[in-house]
């Protein structure tokens, strides 16, 4: 955020390639939107609206106009919220709207594409617009070489393991990576691309911050106390395998009880969760470095959220019919490794598998800066418990009824339910119920409590 000292320097310099200065009266939403589009299509910058007590427009109204202007930009401008600068909160010196540098899209206002040139907002000509679209095209980022990257940043043992799975004739490992877009030649040197570093790098997250998967398993149907959490890094193939292992270990299951014995069966058809994770890894927008893929496991659903809206011409309406790959090299290598079918991408298979399993269809959602797949499972209540015959079964029934009503139970709660029972017997009940797979233990020592599995 800018300071008062920064503001004075900007106002002294006046409008320029990265600065637009508008008076409160001139700062109408459409005028501000033009400046935002022009800066976004250039190298970013700031829109400054100086404020004073003499203005007929209040600071709050100016900020509301700025927010309207941001909503007028197509596609949606992902930028910091407008903020005031000044030591006196009641009388700010200026409103600031920052436009980040290096945005991934080409922006427009009512079908007009503008750019910032010599301190002015000018309409892009057809040729300049075409060049800008090529530069910011979906498929260009993964094929570029990050500054400072070298051949030694690739793990060549992983490259060799990959190459051995392919029929390549006389091609060397470097030839294969060149053909796949994982490296480029700069004179006599081999340089890894972003795709190569993500797929075979020694330290992928050094080059692409946020290229990780955050997995979390919650005890109920809402976010709350996390039963299990894991941040998964490494190369993309490693992330897929480790995320699959996490899901296998923490996947909700349908519980069936017979004579107080529990048997489990998966809530989701085999492979559907893996398809959701693979699609997120293959098609997320890795240019959005401030966020991770999120795999959130709840009792009644699994959500897989990835940074970046749907690529190219893909929409929620044509998602099942059309095909477009934002990360062409990444998709191809993952296909070579057997994670995905090159022409399928898994969406169709997910829908079909859920239907065949008599489960609700996957729900697809596009947000301002991401895409989410939610897999729901029909509620699977355990079979009616047998009528308790023993004192132990009567206590267990009380525990289960309490859990269904309250969501969790502590040792103190259980003692209140069974005041005449020895505390050691009650502690043993908890151990038995956990071992039978009926409840889960959360926390440690005095903070321990139990939930239904």
C-alpha positions in Angstrom: 0.0 0.0 0.0 1.2 3.5 -0.8 2.0 6.0 1.9 1.5 9.8 2.1 5.1 10.2 1.0 4.6 8.0 -2.0 1.4 10.0 -2.9 3.3 13.3 -2.9 5.9 11.8 -5.3 3.1 10.5 -7.6 1.3 13.8 -7.7 4.5 15.7 -8.3 5.3 13.4 -11.3 1.7 13.7 -12.7 0.0 11.3 -15.1 2.4 8.9 -16.8 2.8 5.4 -18.3 1.8 3.8 -15.0 -0.1 6.7 -13.3 -3.6 8.1 -13.9 -4.7 11.1 -11.8 -8.4 12.0 -11.8 -10.2 14.7 -9.9 -13.2 13.6 -7.8 -15.6 15.2 -10.2 -13.9 13.5 -13.2 -13.7 10.1 -11.5 -16.9 8.7 -12.9 -17.1 4.8 -13.0 -16.7 4.7 -16.8 -13.7 7.1 -16.7 -12.0 5.1 -14.0 -12.8 1.8 -15.7 -11.1 3.1 -18.9 -7.9 3.8 -16.9 -8.0 0.4 -15.2 -8.3 -1.4 -18.5 -5.5 0.6 -20.0 -3.2 0.0 -17.1 -4.1 -3.7 -16.9 -3.3 -4.2 -20.6 0.1 -2.4 -20.1 2.4 -2.9 -17.1 0.0 -2.1 -14.4 0.0 1.0 -12.3 -2.2 3.2 -10.1 -5.2 5.4 -10.4 -5.0 8.3 -8.0 -8.0 10.5 -7.0 -6.8 13.4 -4.8 -9.4 14.5 -2.2 -10.0 17.7 -0.2 -12.6 19.1 2.0 -13.8 21.4 -0.8 -14.9 18.5 -3.0 -18.6 18.2 -3.6 -18.1 14.4 -3.8 -17.5 12.5 -0.5 -14.6 10.1 -0.2 -17.0 7.1 0.3 -18.8 8.0 -3.0 -15.5 8.1 -4.8 -14.6 4.7 -3.4 -18.0 3.3 -4.5 -17.3 4.6 -8.0 -14.0 2.8 -8.0 -15.6 -0.4 -7.0 -18.2 0.0 -9.8 -15.4 0.6 -12.2 -13.6 -2.6 -11.3 -16.8 -4.5 -11.9 -17.1 -3.0 -15.4 -13.8 -4.5 -16.6 -14.0 -7.7 -18.7 -12.8 -10.3 -17.7 -13.1 -9.5 -13.9 -10.1 -7.5 -12.8 -8.5 -9.3 -9.8 -6.8 -6.5 -8.0 -6.5 -5.1 -4.4 -9.5 -3.2 -3.2 -9.4 0.6 -3.4 -8.0 2.3 -0.3 -7.5 5.7 1.2 -4.1 7.3 1.9 -3.7 10.0 4.6 -2.9 10.3 8.3 -6.4 11.5 9.1 -9.0 8.8 8.6 -11.8 11.3 8.6 -10.2 13.4 5.9 -8.1 11.2 3.6 -5.7 12.8 1.1 -6.5 10.5 -1.9 -8.1 7.3 -3.0 -5.8 4.7 -4.6 -6.7 1.9 -7.0 -3.7 -0.4 -7.7 -3.5 -2.5 -10.9 -0.9 -5.3 -10.5 1.8 -5.9 -13.1 1.8 -9.0 -15.2 -1.9 -9.8 -15.3 -2.7 -12.9 -17.4 -5.6 -11.7 -19.5 -6.4 -9.0 -22.1 -9.0 -6.7 -20.6 -11.8 -4.6 -22.2 -14.5 -2.1 -21.4 -17.8 -2.5 -23.4 -15.9 -4.3 -26.1 -13.1 -1.7 -26.3 -9.5 -2.7 -25.7 -7.3 0.1 -24.4 -3.7 0.4 -23.4 -1.7 3.1 -21.6 0.7 5.0 -23.8 2.5 8.3 -23.0 0.2 9.0 -20.1 -3.0 8.5 -22.2 -5.5 5.7 -22.6 -5.6 4.8 -26.2 -7.6 2.2 -28.2 -5.6 -0.8 -29.3 -5.4 -1.3 -33.0 -6.1 -4.7 -34.5 -2.5 -5.6 -35.0 -1.5 -4.5 -31.5 -4.4 -6.3 -30.0 -3.5 -9.5 -31.8 0.1 -9.3 -30.5 -1.1 -8.7 -27.0 -3.4 -11.7 -27.1 -0.5 -13.8 -28.4 1.8 -12.6 -25.6 -0.8 -13.2 -22.9 -2.2 -16.4 -24.5 -3.0 -19.3 -22.3 -0.4 -21.6 -23.7 2.6 -19.3 -23.5 3.4 -19.2 -19.8 4.4 -22.9 -19.3 6.8 -22.8 -22.3 8.8 -19.8 -20.9 12.0 -20.1 -19.0 12.2 -18.5 -15.5 15.1 -16.2 -14.9 18.1 -18.0 -13.5 16.9 -21.6 -14.3 19.4 -24.0 -15.6 19.6 -27.7 -16.7 20.8 -28.6 -13.2 17.5 -27.6 -11.7 15.9 -30.7 -13.3 16.1 -34.0 -11.6 17.4 -36.1 -14.4 16.7 -39.4 -12.6 13.0 -38.5 -12.8 13.4 -37.6 -16.5 15.1 -40.9 -17.3 12.3 -42.8 -15.5 9.8 -40.9 -17.6 11.6 -41.4 -20.9 12.0 -45.2 -20.3 8.2 -45.5 -20.4 8.0 -44.2 -23.9 9.0 -45.6 -27.3 11.3 -42.9 -28.6 13.7 -44.6 -31.1 17.1 -42.9 -31.1 15.8 -39.8 -29.2 17.8 -38.8 -26.1 16.1 -37.6 -22.9 16.8 -34.0 -23.9 15.2 -34.6 -27.3 12.0 -35.9 -25.6 11.9 -32.9 -23.2 12.4 -30.5 -26.1 9.5 -32.2 -28.0 7.3 -32.0 -25.0 8.1 -28.4 -24.3 9.8 -29.0 -21.0 13.1 -27.5 -22.1 14.3 -25.1 -24.8 17.6 -24.6 -26.4 19.4 -21.3 -25.9 22.5 -21.6 -28.2 24.3 -24.7 -26.9 22.6 -24.7 -23.5 19.4 -26.5 -22.4 17.1 -24.4 -20.3 14.1 -25.8 -18.4 10.6 -24.2 -18.9 8.1 -23.7 -16.2 6.4 -27.0 -17.3 9.6 -28.9 -17.1 10.4 -27.6 -13.6 6.9 -28.4 -12.3 7.1 -31.9 -13.8 10.7 -32.9 -13.2 12.2 -30.1 -11.1 14.4 -30.6 -8.0 12.5 -27.8 -6.2 9.4 -27.0 -8.2 8.0 -24.6 -5.5 11.1 -22.5 -5.8 10.0 -21.5 -9.2 6.2 -21.6 -8.9 5.1 -20.5 -5.4 1.7 -22.0 -4.6 2.2 -25.0 -6.9 1.0 -27.3 -4.1 -2.1 -29.2 -2.9 -3.6 -28.5 0.5 -5.6 -31.5 1.7 -7.9 -31.3 4.7 -10.3 -33.8 6.3 -13.1 -32.3 8.4 -15.1 -34.2 11.0 -18.5 -33.1 9.8 -20.3 -31.3 7.0 -18.8 -27.8 7.7 -15.4 -26.4 8.2 -14.3 -26.6 11.8 -11.9 -28.7 13.8 -9.6 -30.3 11.3 -9.1 -34.0 11.8 -6.3 -34.3 9.3 -4.3 -31.7 7.2 -1.5 -32.0 4.8 0.3 -29.6 2.4 1.7 -31.6 -0.5 4.6 -30.2 -2.6 7.1 -31.8 -5.0 6.6 -32.4 -8.7 3.1 -32.6 -10.1 3.2 -36.5 -10.5 4.3 -36.8 -6.9 1.5 -34.4 -5.7 -1.1 -36.5 -7.5 0.1 -39.7 -5.9 0.3 -38.3 -2.4 -3.1 -36.6 -2.7 -4.6 -39.9 -3.8 -3.0 -41.6 -0.7 -4.5 -38.9 1.5 -7.9 -39.4 0.0 -7.7 -43.2 0.4 -6.8 -42.8 4.0 -9.3 -40.1 4.9 -12.2 -40.7 2.4 -15.6 -40.8 4.0 -17.2 -44.3 3.9 -20.6 -45.8 4.3 -20.8 -47.5 7.6 -22.9 -50.6 8.1 -23.4 -52.1 11.6 -24.3 -55.7 12.2 -24.2 -57.0 15.8 -22.0 -54.1 16.7 -19.5 -54.9 14.0 -18.7 -52.2 11.5 -18.1 -52.8 7.8 -17.1 -49.9 5.4 -17.7 -49.3 1.8 -16.6 -46.3 -0.3 -19.1 -43.4 -0.8 -17.6 -42.7 -4.2 -17.0 -44.8 -7.3 -13.4 -46.0 -7.7 -11.2 -43.4 -9.5 -13.7 -40.4 -9.4 -11.8 -38.6 -6.6 -8.5 -39.2 -8.4 -9.9 -37.8 -11.7 -11.0 -34.6 -9.8 -7.5 -34.2 -8.4 -5.7 -34.9 -11.7 -7.9 -32.4 -13.6 -7.1 -29.7 -11.0 -3.4 -30.4 -11.3 -3.4 -30.5 -15.1 -5.6 -27.5 -15.8 -5.1 -25.0 -13.0 -3.7 -21.6 -13.8 -0.1 -21.7 -12.4 0.3 -18.0 -13.1 -1.8 -17.3 -10.0 0.9 -18.0 -7.5 -0.8 -16.8 -4.4 -3.1 -19.9 -3.9 -3.0 -23.6 -3.9 -5.2 -26.4 -5.0 -7.6 -27.3 -2.2 -8.9 -30.8 -1.6 -11.5 -30.6 1.2 -13.0 -33.8 2.5 -16.3 -33.5 4.4 -18.7 -36.2 5.7 -21.1 -35.7 2.8 -19.0 -34.3 0.0 -15.5 -33.7 -1.4 -14.5 -30.3 -2.8 -11.6 -29.9 -5.2 -10.9 -26.2 -5.8 -8.2 -24.9 -8.2 -6.9 -21.4 -9.0 -7.9 -20.0 -12.3 -11.2 -19.8 -14.2 -12.1 -22.1 -17.0 -9.6 -21.7 -19.9 -10.1 -20.5 -23.4 -13.6 -20.9 -24.8 -14.7 -23.4 -22.1 -17.7 -22.5 -20.1 -19.9 -24.2 -17.6 -22.4 -24.8 -20.3 -20.1 -26.5 -22.8 -17.7 -28.1 -20.2 -18.8 -31.7 -21.1 -18.6 -31.1 -24.9 -15.7 -28.9 -25.6 -12.0 -29.4 -25.0 -9.2 -26.9 -24.3 -5.9 -27.3 -22.5 -4.4 -24.3 -20.7 -1.2 -26.3 -19.9 -0.5 -28.3 -23.1 2.9 -29.6 -22.1 1.8 -30.5 -18.6 -1.3 -32.3 -19.9 0.8 -34.2 -22.4 3.4 -35.5 -19.9 0.7 -36.5 -17.4 -0.9 -38.4 -20.2 2.4 -40.1 -21.0 2.6 -41.1 -17.4 -0.8 -42.6 -17.4 -2.6 -40.1 -15.2 -5.1 -39.0 -17.8 -6.4 -39.9 -21.2 -5.1 -37.3 -23.6 -8.6 -36.9 -25.3 -10.8 -37.4 -22.3 -9.5 -35.3 -19.4 -11.8 -37.2 -17.0 -14.8 -34.9 -16.7 -17.0 -37.2 -18.8 -15.9 -40.2 -16.8 -16.6 -38.6 -13.5 -20.1 -37.7 -14.5 -20.8 -41.2 -15.9 -19.3 -43.0 -12.9 -21.3 -41.0 -10.4 -24.5 -41.7 -12.4 -23.7 -45.5 -12.6 -23.2 -45.5 -8.8 -26.6 -43.8 -8.3 -24.9 -40.8 -6.7 -25.6 -37.1 -7.4 -23.9 -35.7 -10.4 -20.7 -33.6 -9.8 -21.3 -29.9 -9.3 -19.1 -27.5 -11.2 -18.7 -23.9 -10.1 -16.7 -21.0 -11.5 -15.7 -18.2 -9.1 -14.0 -14.9 -9.8 -10.6 -16.5 -9.7 -11.0 -20.2 -9.6 -12.9 -23.4 -10.5 -14.4 -26.0 -8.1 -15.7 -29.5 -8.5 -17.9 -30.9 -5.7 -18.7 -34.6 -5.4 -21.7 -35.3 -3.2 -22.6 -38.6 -1.6 -26.1 -39.7 -0.6 -26.5 -39.8 3.1 -25.6 -43.2 4.3 -27.0 -43.7 7.8 -25.9 -46.9 9.5 -28.4 -49.7 9.7 -30.7 -49.5 12.7 -28.7 -50.6 15.8 -29.8 -53.7 17.5 -31.7 -53.3 20.8 -29.0 -53.1 23.5 -28.9 -56.3 25.6 -26.0 -55.6 27.9 -25.0 -52.7 30.2 -22.1 -52.0 27.9 -24.3 -51.8 24.8 -26.7 -49.5 26.7 -23.8 -47.1 27.5 -22.7 -47.2 23.8 -26.2 -46.4 22.7 -26.2 -43.4 25.0 -22.9 -42.2 23.6 -24.1 -42.6 19.9 -27.4 -40.7 20.7 -25.4 -37.9 22.3 -23.0 -37.7 19.4 -25.9 -37.5 16.9 -27.5 -34.7 18.9 -24.3 -32.7 19.7 -21.7 -33.6 17.2 -19.0 -34.4 19.7 -18.5 -35.9 23.2 -15.8 -35.5 25.9 -14.9 -37.8 28.7 -16.7 -35.4 31.1 -19.9 -35.5 28.9 -19.8 -39.3 29.0 -19.4 -39.4 32.8 -22.4 -37.2 33.1 -24.4 -39.6 31.0 -23.2 -42.6 33.1 -22.6 -41.2 36.6 -22.7 -44.6 38.3 -20.0 -46.2 36.1 -16.3 -46.4 37.0 -14.3 -43.8 35.0 -11.8 -46.5 33.9 -14.7 -48.5 32.4 -15.9 -45.4 30.5 -12.3 -44.8 29.2 -12.3 -48.4 28.0 -15.6 -47.7 26.2 -13.9 -45.0 24.2 -11.0 -47.2 23.3 -13.4 -50.0 22.1 -15.6 -47.6 20.1 -12.5 -46.2 18.3 -11.1 -49.7 17.6 -14.5 -50.7 16.1 -14.4 -47.7 13.8 -17.6 -46.2 15.2 -16.0 -42.9 16.5 -12.9 -40.8 15.9 -10.6 -39.3 18.5 -9.6 -35.7 18.0 -7.0 -33.8 20.0 -4.8 -34.8 22.9 -4.8 -34.9 26.7 -7.3 -32.5 28.2 -8.4 -31.2 24.8 -9.5 -34.7 23.6 -13.0 -35.2 22.3 -14.7 -37.8 20.0 -16.9 -37.5 16.9 -18.8 -40.0 14.8 -16.8 -41.4 11.9 
